[in-house]
Amino acid sequence: MTQHLTPKLPALVFYGVDRAPVDPSRFDGLLRMRLLPGEVLRLNDEAFDLPPPAIGQEKVATDLRLAEHLKRLAGGWNRNAAHFIDGYVAHLHAVIAAHREEIAERLRPMAGLFAPEDVLYSAPLPLPRALLPLDDGGGPVPVDMFLWLGGRAEAVLFAPSPLLPAAERRRRERLAAAGIRVTVLAAADLAKPDVVADLLGERGNGFWRDEVFPVAPGAPRLPDF
């Protein structure tokens, strides 16, 4: 992995798609997220839509619905992506459990409006099957998972790669040249206990203390104060 200090990122990142459309006009129909300098892209970002529960699924917990939605965006058939998402959500719960008393104290002035579990949705959003339109003239670069941590960009690539060796090498070179850190994960890596913690780093793992109002995705937005 190579760490670069200043990512050269586009304003928009597309996701939920394997490759860039041949017709540029079709980009208008793709899911997208806006990246803001200094601001972590979070699970509860207003632009990230969590579909309402299906009929008969109204009582399914939001974190489970969110994990399933991310898996669908990852393609549904991608076992590595499914394992990554399960491990990612499990890590967030472990972080909350480790800091539960501190979180409860922070939320105490809210008079029960939020529970410690709600801060999970302040965690960074892993965008599945992301397309990064890098400004190097080579077209958008596909990555399996992408996270924007405010000042650091993380691209996760699952191994083995579907690309030919030369194309895979070129992909990693372009990401590195854009200042994006690349983490390559094989199936065995996904079982390691610290893989998500290492990926998120200090800022990403501090999601539980970042937001005053940890609103869940898909919930009505609180008014500005």
Disulfide bonds with the S-S distance in Angstrom:
none
